[in-house]
Amino acid sequence: MDPQGKSQLIAVVDDDESVRNAVQGVLKSVGIMARTFASADEFLISGSRAATACLITDIQMPGMTGLELQATLAKADDRIPIIFITAYGNARARTQAMGAGAIAFLEKPFDDEVLLEKVRAALKT
């Protein structure tokens, strides 16, 4: 919890276990708690939404995509700051994600420091 009593949990949603573990490790190295999920559906049913201060999600995943997850959260009026990470960056996906309120759209491989900068910005919102 931060000084205002707000959760600092970061949810990492990616179907690639190595990416989930790498992102979680980067966050842990600077003292930020992260919980990982293999799919958008796993995150949605986890009960972690209310405690999530920032969501880091892949765009392309089996089942619900990251963009569909963003739309689902918006429809539920759930305003979790979202950072997209993708190996399949394209202008249309970037425009859709950012237009719907994402705080960042990073292409894999991304710089750990850039990710941390975006997460820290999200935690201040």
C-alpha atoms as one frame of an Amber mdcrd trajectory, in Angstrom:
protein
   0.000   0.000   0.000   1.148   3.522  -0.663   0.861   6.309   1.938  -2.707
   7.097   0.841  -3.702   3.448   1.413  -4.003   2.727  -2.312  -2.928  -0.674
  -3.636   0.296  -0.858  -5.618  -0.376  -4.278  -7.178   0.610  -4.593 -10.818
  -1.196  -7.260 -12.843   0.807  -8.770 -15.710  -1.316 -10.557 -18.328   0.570
 -12.401 -21.064   0.227 -15.890 -22.517   4.034 -16.215 -22.666   5.305 -17.432
 -19.286   8.840 -16.154 -19.919   7.508 -12.635 -20.540   5.328 -12.775 -17.406
   8.279 -13.907 -15.310  10.654 -11.330 -16.814   8.253  -8.422 -16.230   7.491
  -9.621 -12.710  11.238  -9.865 -12.020  11.913  -6.335 -13.263   9.125  -4.961
 -11.067  10.242  -6.991  -8.044  13.805  -5.713  -8.455  12.569  -2.207  -7.590
  10.143  -3.301  -4.873   6.924  -3.291  -6.899   4.594  -6.226  -6.258   3.220
  -7.962  -9.342   0.858 -10.845  -9.895   0.878 -12.707 -13.193  -1.946 -14.160
 -15.259  -1.741 -16.389 -18.340  -4.883 -14.928 -19.915  -7.302 -12.031 -19.757
 -10.021 -14.373 -18.518  -7.757 -15.606 -15.705  -7.233 -11.990 -14.616 -10.942
 -11.144 -14.805 -12.014 -14.077 -12.616  -9.098 -13.750 -10.164 -10.685 -11.246
  -7.827  -7.594  -9.036  -8.225  -9.200  -6.213 -10.214 -10.028  -4.022  -7.220
  -6.454  -4.272  -5.890  -4.803  -3.641  -9.268  -3.139  -0.234  -9.569  -1.807
  -0.884 -13.095  -2.326  -3.558 -15.737   0.427  -4.649 -18.115  -1.026  -6.773
 -20.897  -0.065  -8.302 -24.198  -2.138  -7.442 -27.273  -2.174 -10.866 -28.951
  -3.316 -13.707 -26.699  -5.479 -16.779 -27.239  -9.070 -16.111 -26.244  -9.601
 -12.514 -25.190  -7.003 -10.109 -26.602  -5.497  -7.236 -24.664  -7.640  -4.765
 -26.595 -10.765  -6.776 -25.753  -9.686  -6.806 -22.091  -9.327  -3.021 -22.220
 -12.831  -2.717 -23.700 -14.271  -5.090 -21.080 -12.766  -3.056 -18.253 -13.998
   0.215 -19.788 -17.506  -1.187 -20.174 -17.459  -2.054 -16.451 -16.217   1.505
 -15.731 -13.020  -0.005 -14.323 -10.343   2.633 -14.856  -7.161   0.621 -14.254
  -4.226   2.289 -16.061  -3.106  -0.049 -18.862   0.327  -0.539 -20.415   0.295
  -2.653 -23.561   3.274  -4.790 -24.531   3.382  -6.543 -27.884   5.589  -8.317
 -30.362   3.049  -7.465 -33.068   2.929  -3.698 -32.923   0.970  -1.996 -35.636
  -0.404   1.482 -36.050  -4.047   0.390 -35.854  -3.608  -1.467 -32.561  -1.555
   1.388 -31.110  -4.173   3.949 -32.151  -7.009   1.851 -30.731  -5.207   1.194
 -27.432  -4.079   4.768 -26.870  -7.395   6.208 -28.066  -9.177   4.097 -25.454
  -6.967   5.494 -22.698  -3.880   3.257 -22.480  -0.937   4.997 -20.863   1.709
   3.251 -22.984   2.169   0.897 -25.933   5.562  -0.816 -25.854   6.916  -3.155
 -28.501   8.846  -6.253 -27.422  11.656  -6.304 -26.702  11.228  -3.143 -24.649
  13.672  -1.377 -22.353  13.133  -2.272 -18.693  13.704   1.335 -17.626  11.010
   2.574 -20.007   8.584   0.018 -18.589   9.432   1.064 -15.028   8.975   4.743
 -15.941   5.484   3.995 -17.329   4.545   1.888 -14.289   5.693   4.605 -11.890
   3.626   7.156 -13.836   0.586   4.873 -13.604   1.013   4.487  -9.859   0.886
   8.260  -9.443  -2.521   8.526 -11.137
